[in-house]
Amino acid sequence: MASFKEIIATDTPVLIDFFATWCGPCQTMMPVLEKLKDELGDRVKILKIDVDKNQALATQMNVRGVPAFMIYKNGKQIWKGSGVQPLHVLKEQVVKA
């Protein structure tokens, strides 16, 4: 299995969704992320990370609440957002990454 650093090192934008199963707003984002993947296909990778199962990584990435989103390209963070994000915001950030 690829490491986190290997996954974010790609030149395809990687949208990371830090979520928790008990989080209502996180559940709200599920269909939005599915639609984003449908619209952008191979132009984006979406990585969902459960903060309860990956507490060390969430702490390392300075995630203070969920949902939290980050976009990486070539190993560098391009964008960070928290809370419920509209589809057009996520799509715009991925496309310009």
C-alpha positions in Angstrom: 0.0 0.0 0.0 1.3 3.4 -0.9 2.3 5.8 1.8 0.6 9.1 2.3 3.7 11.0 1.0 3.7 8.8 -2.2 0.0 9.4 -2.7 0.2 13.2 -2.5 3.4 13.3 -4.7 1.5 12.8 -7.9 1.0 15.5 -10.5 -2.8 14.7 -10.4 -4.5 16.8 -7.8 -5.3 14.8 -4.6 -8.3 16.0 -2.7 -8.1 14.8 0.9 -11.3 14.5 2.9 -10.7 14.2 6.7 -14.0 12.9 8.1 -15.6 11.0 10.9 -18.4 8.5 10.7 -20.3 10.3 13.5 -20.1 13.7 11.8 -23.3 14.9 10.2 -21.7 17.5 7.9 -19.2 14.8 6.8 -22.2 12.7 5.7 -23.6 15.7 3.8 -20.3 15.9 1.8 -20.4 12.3 0.5 -22.7 12.9 -2.5 -20.8 16.1 -3.2 -17.5 14.2 -3.4 -19.1 11.5 -5.6 -20.5 14.2 -8.0 -17.0 15.8 -8.1 -15.4 12.5 -9.0 -18.1 11.9 -11.7 -17.5 15.3 -13.2 -13.7 15.3 -13.1 -12.9 11.6 -13.4 -9.2 10.9 -13.7 -8.3 14.6 -13.2 -8.6 14.2 -9.5 -7.9 11.6 -6.8 -10.1 11.7 -3.7 -8.6 10.3 -0.5 -11.0 9.9 2.4 -9.3 9.7 5.8 -11.2 8.7 8.9 -9.8 10.9 11.7 -10.8 8.4 14.4 -8.7 5.7 12.7 -5.9 8.0 11.7 -5.5 10.3 14.7 -1.7 10.7 14.2 -2.0 11.8 10.6 -4.9 14.1 11.4 -2.8 15.7 14.2 0.3 15.9 11.9 -1.9 17.7 9.2 -3.3 20.1 11.8 -6.9 19.0 11.4 -8.9 20.6 14.1 -12.4 19.8 13.0 -14.2 17.7 10.4 -14.9 17.8 7.6 -11.6 19.2 6.6 -10.3 19.3 3.0 -6.9 19.7 1.5 -5.7 19.6 -2.1 -2.1 18.4 -2.8 -0.2 18.3 -6.1 3.4 17.2 -6.5 3.6 16.8 -2.7 2.7 20.4 -2.0 -0.5 21.7 -0.3 -2.4 23.9 -2.8 -5.6 24.5 -0.8 -7.2 23.9 2.6 -10.8 24.3 3.7 -13.0 23.2 6.5 -16.7 22.7 7.0 -19.2 21.8 4.3 -17.9 23.0 0.9 -20.1 23.5 -2.1 -19.3 21.4 -5.2 -18.4 24.5 -7.3 -15.7 25.5 -4.7 -14.1 22.1 -4.6 -14.2 21.8 -8.4 -12.7 25.2 -8.9 -9.9 24.5 -6.5 -9.1 21.1 -8.1 -9.2 22.5 -11.6 -6.8 25.4 -10.8 -4.4 23.2 -8.9 
